[in-house]
Structure formats: C-alpha cells, structure tokens
C-alpha cells in the first residue's frame, strides 16, 4: 500500500542519468507517483561531476537516495572532495526547504492521481512543443527544471511554455512560448517558477522533524495580471490521523491593491494544529524583494505588501 518505485540497478553513466527524466515522468503517467533512482547510478564508477548533476535531477523527486552496489566504488557526496560535496549539500538543503511545497504536491497526487514529477506535456497538453521534451520536467504546476545530463556542459536551451516565468536563482522575468539559452555552471540547475505561483518554503533543516515548521515563507511570483495563489497542505507527517480530519489545508492568494498588493489567507480547513508560528510573505522581484510577516492564529487574514 505504501510502495516506492525506483528505476532499477542503473549504471553510473551519463546515458543512464539522462534516462531518469523520461523514466520518472512515464512512471508518473502510469499511476506510480512515488518514484526515484539510485542517485549517481548503482553499478560502475562515476565522477564528482556526474554525481552533482544526478542530485540536480533527483533533489526534488519524491524518492531521493544515493545508493550503490556494496562492492562498488564509494559514492558518498564527500567521496570526490569538498568542491562537489558543497554543491550537493546546497541541493539537499534546498530539498529540505522545499518540503512544504513537496508535501503539498505529493498529497495532491495521493488525492487525485496526478503525479508530482511531470512531463511538460501533462501541464501543457495543447502545446506541441512539449510533446517530445524528455530533458525538462515539472514539479507540480509551478516548478520547471531543465537539468544538465551530459558531461562538460555549462549552457543549454530551455523551452518555457506560454505565460510568465521567473528564473529561480535571479528572479529574472521571462515571457513564455519561447526557447531561451541559460547558463548552467556545475553549481546551478536551470530552474524556473511559473508566474501566478506561490511556493511555500520551510526553515533550514538537517533532517525531517528536526524542528517545527516555523516560519513558513510564501514566495510569491506574480502573473501578468499581478495575481498568484496556492494551497498549503499539512498534517503530522507520521500517523494516519489525516484520514479522520487531522490535516490542515490553507489557501493563499495575492491580488493588486491600491498601494501595492493584498495577500489573503483563508481560514484553514481541517483539525490539525501545527502550533504557534510566523508566516512570511515574500514578493519576488529581480532586485529587491518586498515582504510582510504575521503571526499564524488559525484565522482568515489579509496583509498588504507595499
């Protein structure tokens, strides 16, 4: 009932890495949403570069693990030296920060059958440019990633579907329906956020459950109308109590106001109580971000970001 699917005992090669993306997305379309691979490959000897690029494919996959044949070449993140270890740490830390978003997306898969790790064609079925893309993918509706899956490559083409898109690293705004060229040095995976999305981010963690999810930061990426929305799903992460109402679903939306933007937070649905905490709203812009912080009191509220 609680199965996880991995892509088998793969080789530590670039060819095997490139296959991860179509395998993950095809498994999702086939009704198997909780997927992952042996990060870095299971058989054979890879390199620090291959291991870094493997983590950049898998750090947002539902099932992320570095796993190697027992008599194979060591493949822990520190095996290839501090340079590679530090980059891998960056992406594992980012995975933990993204847990509120990932958990919400995986709950959607549990409830609807729509996988979290998606081919672009699933979200953009009327865009024929997405039909043969097997080196880009979506996480839910809102994140688009275009990893590097070949050696010695630090620049690539990325197709952005229609709409507004933001470079995650720089907040640079793009108009979609086009192909762009982006830089991708070893420490950067090209990652874009859909305009109109709000990405819930948690505090820095070393492991799940290390400390309460306080604060929760809602990173806001406006569409061309100045709007954005999301829902955050939470439960205790341990028990099946969510089946009897011990969960929490919170709707957040943003719209233009007379003096900036109005953030509306709906009264939460469900009985789960995460305890007292701060909620931060961060309006992402290229340049200076604008923010507002409130206390979560389990009531509907409105906040103005000027």
C-alpha positions as CSV (number, residue, x, y, z in Angstrom):
1,X,0.0,0.0,0.0
2,X,2.9,2.4,0.7
3,X,5.1,1.4,-2.3
4,X,8.0,3.3,-3.7
5,X,9.3,2.7,-7.2
6,X,12.9,3.2,-8.2
7,X,14.4,2.8,-11.7
8,X,16.4,-0.3,-11.1
9,X,20.1,-1.1,-10.8
10,X,21.3,1.6,-13.2
11,X,24.9,2.3,-14.4
12,X,26.9,5.3,-13.3
13,X,26.9,6.8,-16.7
14,X,25.6,9.9,-18.4
15,X,23.4,7.9,-20.6
16,X,21.7,6.3,-17.6
17,X,21.3,9.7,-15.9
18,X,19.6,11.1,-19.0
19,X,17.1,8.3,-18.9
20,X,16.0,9.2,-15.3
21,X,13.8,12.1,-16.5
22,X,11.6,10.1,-19.1
23,X,11.5,7.1,-16.7
24,X,10.3,9.3,-13.7
25,X,7.7,11.0,-15.9
26,X,6.5,7.9,-17.6
27,X,6.1,6.1,-14.3
28,X,4.0,9.1,-13.0
29,X,1.8,9.0,-16.0
30,X,1.3,5.2,-15.4
31,X,0.0,5.8,-11.9
32,X,3.2,5.4,-9.9
33,X,3.8,8.8,-8.4
34,X,6.4,8.0,-5.7
35,X,9.5,7.5,-7.9
36,X,13.2,7.9,-7.7
37,X,16.5,6.5,-8.7
38,X,19.9,5.4,-7.3
39,X,21.4,8.9,-7.4
40,X,24.7,8.7,-9.2
41,X,23.9,5.2,-10.5
42,X,24.2,1.8,-8.9
43,X,26.9,0.0,-10.9
44,X,30.3,1.2,-12.1
45,X,32.4,4.2,-11.3
46,X,31.2,7.7,-11.9
47,X,32.7,11.1,-11.2
48,X,32.1,14.1,-9.0
49,X,30.5,16.0,-11.9
50,X,28.1,13.1,-12.7
51,X,27.1,12.8,-9.0
52,X,26.3,16.6,-8.8
53,X,24.3,16.5,-11.9
54,X,22.5,13.4,-10.7
55,X,21.4,15.2,-7.5
56,X,20.2,18.1,-9.6
57,X,17.8,15.8,-11.3
58,X,16.7,14.0,-8.1
59,X,16.7,16.5,-5.3
60,X,13.0,17.3,-5.9
61,X,12.0,13.8,-6.8
62,X,9.7,12.1,-4.3
63,X,12.2,9.4,-3.6
64,X,15.8,10.8,-3.3
65,X,18.6,8.5,-2.2
66,X,22.2,7.9,-3.1
67,X,22.6,4.1,-3.3
68,X,25.5,1.9,-4.6
69,X,26.3,-1.8,-5.1
70,X,28.2,-3.0,-2.0
71,X,31.4,-3.9,-3.7
72,X,31.4,-0.7,-6.0
73,X,33.4,2.5,-5.9
74,X,32.4,4.7,-2.9
75,X,29.8,7.3,-3.9
76,X,29.0,9.4,-0.8
77,X,28.8,13.1,-1.5
78,X,32.2,13.7,0.2
79,X,34.0,11.0,-1.8
80,X,35.1,13.3,-4.6
81,X,36.2,16.2,-2.5
82,X,34.9,19.3,-0.8
83,X,34.0,21.2,-4.0
84,X,31.5,18.6,-5.1
85,X,30.3,17.9,-1.5
86,X,29.4,21.6,-1.0
87,X,27.3,21.7,-4.2
88,X,25.5,18.5,-3.3
89,X,24.9,19.9,0.2
90,X,23.3,23.0,-1.4
91,X,20.7,20.9,-3.2
92,X,20.0,18.7,-0.2
93,X,19.4,21.8,1.9
94,X,17.1,23.2,-0.8
95,X,15.2,19.9,-0.8
96,X,14.5,20.2,2.9
97,X,13.5,23.9,2.5
98,X,11.0,22.8,-0.2
99,X,9.4,20.2,1.9
100,X,6.2,22.2,2.5
101,X,5.8,22.5,-1.3
102,X,6.8,18.9,-2.0
103,X,4.5,17.5,0.7
104,X,1.6,19.5,-0.7
105,X,2.3,18.3,-4.2
106,X,2.5,14.7,-3.1
107,X,-0.7,14.9,-1.1
108,X,-2.3,16.1,-4.4
109,X,-1.0,13.0,-6.1
110,X,-2.4,10.8,-3.3
111,X,-5.8,12.5,-3.6
112,X,-6.1,12.9,-7.4
113,X,-3.6,10.6,-9.0
114,X,-1.8,13.4,-10.8
115,X,2.0,12.8,-10.2
116,X,4.3,15.4,-8.7
117,X,7.1,14.7,-11.1
118,X,5.6,15.5,-14.5
119,X,6.5,15.8,-18.2
120,X,5.7,19.3,-19.6
121,X,3.1,17.7,-21.9
122,X,0.9,16.9,-18.9
123,X,0.5,20.5,-17.9
124,X,0.6,22.0,-21.4
125,X,-1.4,19.5,-23.5
126,X,-2.2,22.0,-26.2
127,X,1.4,23.0,-26.8
128,X,3.0,20.6,-29.3
129,X,6.5,22.0,-28.4
130,X,6.3,20.0,-25.2
131,X,5.4,16.6,-26.7
132,X,9.0,15.4,-27.3
133,X,10.8,17.2,-24.4
134,X,12.5,14.5,-22.4
135,X,15.2,16.6,-20.7
136,X,12.9,19.0,-18.8
137,X,10.3,18.3,-16.2
138,X,7.7,19.9,-13.9
139,X,7.3,19.5,-10.2
140,X,3.6,20.0,-9.7
141,X,2.1,23.0,-11.6
142,X,4.7,25.5,-10.6
143,X,8.4,24.5,-11.0
144,X,10.1,23.8,-14.2
145,X,13.6,22.2,-14.2
146,X,16.0,21.7,-17.1
147,X,19.0,19.7,-15.7
148,X,22.3,19.1,-17.4
149,X,22.6,15.4,-18.4
150,X,25.8,15.5,-20.4
151,X,29.4,16.0,-19.3
152,X,31.3,19.3,-19.6
153,X,28.2,21.2,-20.4
154,X,27.6,24.6,-18.7
155,X,25.0,26.2,-21.0
156,X,21.8,24.8,-22.6
157,X,18.5,25.7,-24.3
158,X,15.3,25.7,-22.2
159,X,11.8,25.8,-23.5
160,X,9.3,27.9,-21.5
161,X,5.6,27.3,-22.2
162,X,3.1,30.2,-22.5
163,X,2.8,32.5,-19.5
164,X,5.2,34.3,-17.2
165,X,8.2,32.6,-15.8
166,X,10.9,33.6,-13.2
167,X,14.4,32.3,-13.0
168,X,14.5,30.8,-9.5
169,X,18.1,31.9,-8.9
170,X,18.0,35.5,-10.2
171,X,14.2,36.3,-10.3
172,X,14.6,37.4,-13.9
173,X,11.2,37.5,-15.6
174,X,10.6,35.8,-18.9
175,X,7.6,35.7,-21.3
176,X,6.9,32.1,-22.2
177,X,6.1,30.4,-25.5
178,X,9.8,30.6,-26.5
179,X,13.2,28.9,-26.1
180,X,15.9,30.6,-24.2
181,X,19.6,30.0,-23.6
182,X,20.7,29.8,-20.0
183,X,24.0,29.4,-18.2
184,X,24.3,26.3,-16.0
185,X,27.7,26.1,-14.3
186,X,28.2,23.0,-12.2
187,X,26.6,24.5,-9.1
188,X,23.4,25.7,-10.9
189,X,20.5,23.7,-12.3
190,X,18.2,25.8,-14.5
191,X,15.0,26.2,-12.5
192,X,12.0,28.4,-13.3
193,X,8.9,29.3,-11.4
194,X,5.5,29.8,-13.1
195,X,4.1,33.3,-12.8
196,X,1.0,33.1,-10.7
197,X,2.6,30.5,-8.3
198,X,3.2,30.8,-4.6
199,X,5.9,28.4,-3.3
200,X,5.7,27.6,0.5
201,X,9.2,27.2,2.0
202,X,10.1,25.9,5.4
203,X,13.0,26.6,7.7
204,X,16.5,25.1,7.2
205,X,16.6,21.5,8.4
206,X,19.2,18.8,8.7
207,X,16.5,16.1,8.9
208,X,12.7,15.8,8.8
209,X,11.2,16.7,12.1
210,X,14.3,18.4,13.5
211,X,12.2,21.5,14.5
212,X,8.8,23.0,13.9
213,X,7.9,24.5,10.5
214,X,8.4,28.0,11.8
215,X,8.5,30.3,9.9
216,X,6.6,29.3,6.8
217,X,7.6,31.6,3.9
218,X,5.3,32.0,0.9
219,X,7.5,33.1,-2.0
220,X,5.1,34.9,-4.4
221,X,5.6,35.0,-8.2
222,X,3.1,37.2,-9.9
223,X,1.4,36.5,-13.2
224,X,0.9,39.2,-15.9
225,X,-2.2,40.4,-14.0
226,X,-0.4,40.8,-10.7
227,X,-2.1,37.8,-9.1
228,X,-0.9,34.5,-7.6
229,X,-2.4,31.7,-5.5
230,X,-1.7,28.4,-3.8
231,X,-2.8,25.9,-1.2
232,X,-0.6,24.5,1.6
233,X,-1.3,21.0,2.9
234,X,0.0,19.9,6.3
235,X,-0.5,17.0,8.8
236,X,1.6,15.4,11.5
237,X,3.7,13.5,8.9
238,X,3.7,10.4,11.0
239,X,0.2,8.9,11.7
240,X,-2.9,8.2,9.6
241,X,-4.9,10.7,11.6
242,X,-5.3,12.8,8.5
243,X,-7.9,10.2,7.4
244,X,-10.2,11.4,10.2
245,X,-9.7,15.1,9.7
246,X,-6.4,15.8,11.4
247,X,-4.9,17.8,8.5
248,X,-4.7,21.4,7.5
249,X,-5.3,23.0,4.1
250,X,-4.7,26.7,3.8
251,X,-5.5,28.8,0.8
252,X,-3.3,31.8,0.0
253,X,-3.9,34.3,-2.8
254,X,-2.5,37.7,-3.9
255,X,-4.1,40.5,-5.9
256,X,-3.2,44.1,-6.8
257,X,-4.3,46.7,-4.3
258,X,-4.4,50.5,-4.2
259,X,-1.0,50.7,-2.6
260,X,0.9,47.5,-3.5
261,X,-0.5,44.0,-3.2
262,X,-3.1,42.3,-1.0
263,X,-2.3,38.9,0.4
264,X,-5.4,36.9,1.6
265,X,-5.1,33.9,3.8
266,X,-8.2,31.8,4.1
267,X,-9.3,30.2,7.4
268,X,-7.6,26.7,7.4
269,X,-9.6,23.6,6.6
270,X,-9.1,20.6,8.9
271,X,-8.4,20.0,12.6
272,X,-4.6,19.7,12.5
273,X,-2.8,22.4,14.6
274,X,0.9,23.0,13.8
275,X,1.3,25.3,16.8
276,X,2.2,29.0,17.0
277,X,4.5,30.3,14.3
278,X,5.3,33.1,12.0
279,X,4.1,33.4,8.4
280,X,6.2,35.4,6.0
281,X,5.1,36.6,2.5
282,X,7.9,37.4,0.1
283,X,7.1,39.1,-3.2
284,X,9.9,38.0,-5.6
285,X,11.3,40.7,-7.9
286,X,14.5,41.0,-9.8
287,X,16.4,43.2,-7.5
288,X,14.8,44.0,-4.1
289,X,12.2,41.6,-2.6
290,X,9.3,43.0,-0.7
291,X,7.9,41.2,2.4
292,X,5.5,41.2,5.3
293,X,5.3,38.9,8.3
294,X,2.3,38.0,10.5
295,X,1.6,35.5,13.3
296,X,-0.4,32.4,12.4
297,X,-3.6,32.5,14.6
298,X,-5.6,30.0,12.6
299,X,-8.0,32.7,11.3
300,X,-8.6,34.3,7.9
301,X,-6.4,37.4,7.4
302,X,-5.3,40.0,4.9
303,X,-1.9,41.5,4.6
304,X,-0.7,44.4,2.5
305,X,2.7,44.3,0.8
306,X,3.8,47.8,-0.3
